[in-house]
Amino acid sequence: MTSSVYIAKNVYGGDGLGRLGDGRVVFVPGAWAGEQVRAEIVDQKSHFARARLVDVIEPSPERIVPGLSVPGMVYSGLSYRAECEAKEGQLADFFSRARIPVPEIVRSRPPADPLAYRNKVVYHFAKKGGRWVIGYRQEPGHDIVDIEDDPLAVREINAKLREIRRGVTALLMTGPEAVRRDVERSGNVTVRWSRKSGVKWWVGEPPAGLVLRETVCGLDFEVPAGGFFQVNPAVGEQLVGAVCDAYAARADESPSIADLYCGVGVFGLACLRRAAEAGVAASLAGVESGRQAVEFAKRNAVSQKVENARFFVGRVGQSMRRVPIDRRTTVVVDPPRGGLERGVARAIVASGALRVFYVSCDPATLTRDLRELARAYDVESVRWFDMFPRTARFETFVALRRRGA
């Protein structure tokens, strides 16, 4: 069944949202706000439907002819300006639905080029039609789209991509059968780049001992090959700088830093550096569930000649009693996409911490956690960062202050 649908807006994830004649919401991937489209219903529920874009009857002036595109680039057919407006509107909708009062949402400086930014990519491989294909999975069918040029990867990775593909194919087709089977079972190749370490790649698990060197806000960090680091170096620099600026503005009020989900220590150590530059006596306690990440956080503190920082291993939800937090503490949280573990928001509220900085890659879990934090905190500022241009995702930084403090 096909229907003519007016697209009112693009929701989180990129789908166009319209309504059918019976009032139900319908989601149409590839349709943009302001367009009248013809869509074929492919899945029906009691309150909504999903559809496939068949034809554009009245196109948006922001519709563009996409260039080279790969799976995940949901906004490749929309102007970058309109993509940013859509994402900002989506974030505002999340706050509105959660009934969390916020000041103006500030957009960080958009990147000059919304392409060629990823410093890490993971390609899958499989045999297809008698040949090996290496590329991204296409949802929802999980077919692999062969990638010879990646519009999202940094130019340094693209310059090596043909060589990497030849290397992976050689591992899959030559040598002892047992080795080839192990490579095939691993199923993916990871490629990472940093300005100081260049391009590194491996199949399956990262090689033991492989370390990448990154620089953020003038500080050098060592990162294990399999460890987390922001995939967009330029926007990552903006994000860390924004957190440091917010901390430094009132570091004398809450100089102690509790860096939850600390990773290799980037946010905490960068803030500590700003405190030292301002002549503020500050301390840092970081917690992270990954043992290797904590080892590198300690290494980074030593290499930066930081003595007033300690890091320990543990799940944040089970470690709150070990983290010194009081009224003179700034709590920094940068959780994975699932948000804060159960009980963490409640523990922060009970701690009396003056300020909370929440860095999030998922607005749904962000606003879920903010509802809990709103029992004791007011949102002072909201800034979003287009860390992942042309894709559905973005990063948000929310600064909160204890009510009445």
C-alpha positions in Angstrom: 0.0 0.0 0.0 1.3 3.4 -0.9 0.3 6.7 0.6 1.1 10.4 0.0 2.7 11.7 3.1 3.8 15.2 4.2 7.1 15.0 6.2 6.9 17.3 9.3 10.4 16.7 10.6 13.3 14.3 10.8 13.5 12.4 14.1 16.5 11.0 15.9 18.0 8.3 13.6 17.2 10.4 10.5 13.8 9.1 9.4 11.3 11.5 8.1 8.1 11.7 10.2 4.7 12.1 8.8 1.1 11.0 9.4 -1.1 8.6 7.5 -4.8 9.4 6.8 -5.9 7.5 9.9 -3.6 9.7 12.1 -0.9 7.2 12.7 2.7 8.3 12.6 4.7 6.9 9.8 8.5 6.9 9.5 10.1 7.2 6.1 13.9 6.9 5.7 15.4 9.2 3.1 12.5 11.7 3.2 13.3 15.2 4.5 11.3 17.8 6.5 8.9 19.8 4.3 8.6 17.3 1.6 5.5 15.7 0.1 6.4 12.1 -0.7 4.9 8.9 -1.9 5.7 6.0 0.5 5.0 2.3 0.5 4.0 0.9 3.9 6.4 -2.0 4.8 5.5 -2.5 8.5 2.4 -1.7 10.4 1.8 -1.4 14.2 -1.2 -0.2 16.1 0.1 3.3 16.7 2.7 3.8 13.9 4.0 2.4 10.6 7.3 2.2 8.7 7.5 2.9 5.0 9.8 2.9 2.1 10.3 6.1 0.1 8.9 5.5 -3.4 8.9 9.0 -4.9 9.4 12.6 -3.9 6.4 14.7 -5.0 7.5 18.0 -3.7 11.2 18.0 -2.7 12.8 20.1 0.0 15.2 22.9 -1.2 17.7 21.2 1.1 17.6 17.9 -0.8 20.9 17.2 -2.6 22.2 14.6 -4.9 24.4 12.4 -2.7 28.0 11.8 -3.7 29.9 8.8 -2.5 27.9 7.2 0.4 28.3 4.2 2.7 25.9 2.5 5.1 25.1 4.7 8.1 25.3 8.0 6.2 21.6 8.7 6.7 21.9 12.4 5.9 23.9 12.0 2.7 21.0 13.3 0.6 20.4 16.4 2.8 22.4 19.7 2.9 24.8 19.8 5.9 23.1 23.0 7.2 19.8 21.2 7.3 21.3 18.2 8.9 22.6 20.3 11.8 19.2 22.0 12.2 17.5 18.6 12.3 19.8 17.3 15.0 19.5 20.4 17.1 15.7 20.1 16.9 15.9 16.4 17.8 17.9 17.3 21.0 15.4 20.0 21.9 12.6 17.5 21.5 14.2 15.0 23.9 14.5 17.7 26.5 10.9 18.8 25.9 9.5 15.3 26.2 11.5 14.8 29.4 10.2 18.1 30.8 13.7 19.2 31.6 14.0 23.1 31.5 17.1 24.1 29.7 18.6 27.4 28.5 19.4 28.0 24.9 20.9 24.9 23.2 24.3 26.0 21.7 25.7 24.4 18.6 29.5 24.0 18.6 31.5 25.2 15.6 30.6 22.8 12.8 33.5 21.2 11.0 34.7 22.8 7.8 34.2 19.5 6.0 31.5 17.1 7.2 33.4 14.2 5.5 36.8 12.6 6.0 36.8 12.8 9.8 36.9 9.3 11.2 40.2 8.3 12.7 39.0 4.7 13.3 36.9 2.4 11.1 36.0 -1.2 11.4 35.3 -3.1 8.2 33.7 -6.6 8.0 34.6 -9.1 5.4 32.8 -12.1 3.8 32.9 -14.2 0.7 30.3 -13.1 -1.8 30.0 -14.3 -5.4 33.3 -16.1 -5.2 35.3 -13.1 -4.1 36.0 -11.5 -0.7 34.2 -8.2 0.0 35.5 -5.8 2.7 33.4 -3.0 4.0 30.5 -1.9 6.2 27.4 -3.9 7.1 24.2 -2.8 5.5 21.3 -2.9 8.0 18.9 -4.5 8.5 20.0 -7.4 6.3 23.7 -7.4 7.4 25.0 -7.6 3.9 28.5 -6.2 3.5 28.9 -3.3 1.1 32.4 -3.4 -0.4 34.3 -0.2 0.4 37.2 0.9 -1.8 37.0 4.6 -0.9 35.5 5.6 2.4 34.0 9.2 2.5 33.9 9.2 6.3 37.5 8.0 7.0 40.4 10.5 7.2 42.4 11.0 4.1 45.4 9.2 5.6 43.3 6.0 6.0 41.9 6.3 2.5 45.4 6.6 1.1 46.3 3.2 2.7 42.9 1.5 2.1 43.8 -0.3 -1.1 47.0 -1.6 0.5 45.1 -2.7 3.6 42.4 -4.5 1.5 45.2 -6.3 -0.4 46.8 -7.3 2.9 43.5 -8.6 4.3 42.7 -10.6 1.1 46.2 -12.1 1.2 45.6 -13.3 4.8 42.3 -14.8 3.7 43.6 -16.6 0.6 47.2 -17.6 1.2 49.2 -19.4 3.8 48.3 -22.4 6.1 44.7 -23.3 6.1 44.5 -23.1 9.9 45.7 -19.5 9.8 43.3 -18.6 7.0 40.4 -20.1 9.0 41.3 -18.0 12.1 41.4 -14.9 10.0 38.0 -15.7 8.4 36.5 -16.4 11.9 37.7 -13.0 13.2 35.4 -11.4 10.6 36.7 -7.8 10.7 39.6 -5.5 10.2 40.2 -2.4 12.3 42.0 0.7 11.0 43.2 3.5 13.2 45.1 6.7 12.6 46.6 9.4 14.8 48.8 12.3 13.8 51.7 10.9 15.9 51.4 7.2 15.2 50.2 7.2 11.6 47.9 4.4 10.2 47.8 1.1 12.0 45.5 -1.9 11.1 44.8 -5.4 12.4 42.4 -8.3 11.9 40.3 -9.4 14.8 41.7 -8.6 18.2 44.4 -5.8 18.4 48.0 -6.8 18.7 49.3 -6.9 22.3 51.4 -4.0 23.1 50.3 -1.8 20.2 49.9 1.8 21.4 48.7 4.9 19.7 49.7 8.4 20.6 47.1 11.2 20.5 47.2 14.9 21.4 44.3 16.8 22.9 44.3 20.4 24.1 48.1 20.4 24.1 48.4 17.2 26.1 49.8 13.9 24.9 47.9 10.7 25.6 48.8 7.1 25.1 45.9 4.9 24.0 45.9 1.1 23.7 45.0 0.0 20.1 41.7 -1.5 21.2 40.9 1.4 23.6 38.3 4.1 23.2 39.1 7.5 21.8 36.9 10.1 20.1 36.7 9.2 16.4 36.6 12.8 15.2 39.8 14.5 16.4 38.8 18.1 15.5 35.4 18.0 17.2 36.8 15.9 20.0 39.3 18.8 20.7 36.3 21.2 20.8 34.4 18.9 23.3 37.3 18.5 25.7 38.0 22.3 25.4 34.4 23.1 26.3 34.5 20.8 29.4 37.8 22.4 30.5 36.4 25.9 30.0 33.3 25.1 32.0 35.5 23.7 34.8 38.0 26.5 34.8 35.3 29.2 35.0 34.6 28.1 38.6 37.5 25.8 39.5 38.0 27.7 42.8 34.5 26.7 43.9 34.7 23.0 43.1 38.4 22.1 42.4 38.2 18.4 43.1 37.4 16.3 40.0 35.6 13.0 40.0 36.0 11.5 36.5 33.6 8.7 36.2 33.9 6.4 33.1 37.4 8.1 32.8 38.8 5.9 30.0 42.5 6.9 29.6 42.0 10.0 31.6 41.4 12.7 28.9 38.7 14.8 30.6 40.1 14.6 34.1 43.8 15.3 33.2 42.9 18.1 30.8 40.8 19.8 33.6 43.6 19.3 36.1 46.0 21.0 33.7 43.7 24.0 33.5 43.5 24.2 37.3 47.3 24.2 37.5 47.5 27.0 34.9 45.0 29.1 37.0 46.9 28.4 40.2 44.1 26.4 41.7 45.0 23.4 44.0 43.0 20.6 42.6 42.9 16.8 42.7 41.5 14.0 40.5 40.0 10.6 41.1 39.0 8.5 38.1 37.2 5.2 37.8 36.7 3.0 34.8 35.7 -0.7 34.4 38.4 -1.5 31.9 41.7 -2.5 33.5 43.8 -1.6 30.5 42.2 1.8 30.2 43.1 2.6 33.9 46.7 1.4 33.4 47.0 3.9 30.5 45.3 6.7 32.5 48.0 6.2 35.2 50.7 6.2 32.5 49.3 9.4 31.0 49.3 11.0 34.5 53.0 10.0 35.0 54.0 11.2 31.5 52.3 14.6 32.2 54.0 14.8 35.6 50.7 14.8 37.5 51.0 13.8 41.1 47.5 14.7 42.4 45.6 12.1 40.4 44.6 8.5 41.1 42.7 6.1 39.0 41.2 2.7 39.9 39.4 -0.1 38.2 35.7 -0.8 38.9 32.2 -0.6 37.6 31.1 2.9 38.4 27.8 1.8 39.8 29.6 -0.4 42.4 32.4 2.1 43.1 30.7 5.4 44.1 31.7 4.9 47.8 35.3 4.7 46.8 35.3 8.0 44.9 35.7 11.1 47.1 32.9 13.5 46.3 31.6 16.4 48.4 30.4 20.0 47.9 33.8 21.1 46.4 33.7 18.4 43.7 33.0 18.7 40.0 31.7 15.3 38.7 32.5 14.5 35.1 30.6 11.6 33.5 31.1 10.3 30.0 29.2 7.0 30.0 28.8 4.6 27.0 25.6 4.8 25.0 23.6 3.0 27.6 24.0 6.0 30.0 24.7 5.9 33.7 24.5 2.6 35.5 21.7 2.0 37.9 22.1 4.0 41.1 24.9 6.4 39.8 22.6 9.4 39.3 21.1 8.8 42.7 24.6 8.6 44.3 25.6 11.8 42.7 22.5 13.6 44.0 23.3 12.3 47.5 27.0 13.2 47.3 26.4 17.0 47.5 28.7 17.7 44.5 28.5 21.3 43.4 28.7 20.7 39.7 28.1 17.8 37.3 29.3 17.7 33.7 27.5 15.1 31.6 29.0 14.2 28.2 26.7 11.9 26.2 26.5 10.3 22.8 22.8 9.3 23.2 20.1 11.9 23.9 17.6 9.3 25.1 19.8 8.0 27.9 21.1 11.5 28.6 17.6 12.9 29.3 16.6 9.7 31.2 19.6 10.3 33.6 19.0 14.1 33.8 15.5 13.5 35.1 17.1 11.8 38.1 19.8 14.5 38.5 17.1 17.2 38.2 16.0 16.3 41.8 19.0 18.4 43.0 20.5 20.1 40.0 19.6 22.8 37.4 20.8 22.7 33.9 23.1 25.7 33.3 24.1 25.1 29.8 23.7 22.7 26.9 26.0 22.4 23.9 25.9 19.8 21.2 28.8 18.7 18.9 28.4 17.1 15.5 31.0 14.5 16.3 29.5 12.2 13.6 28.5 14.3 10.5 26.3 12.7 7.9 25.3 9.9 10.4 22.4 9.9 12.8 24.5 10.5 16.0 25.9 13.5 17.8 27.5 14.4 21.1 26.0 16.6 23.9 27.7 18.3 26.8 25.4 19.4 29.7 26.7 21.4 32.6 24.6 21.2 35.8 24.9 23.1 39.1 23.4 22.1 42.5 20.2 24.0 43.1 20.5 26.6 45.8 24.3 26.5 46.0 
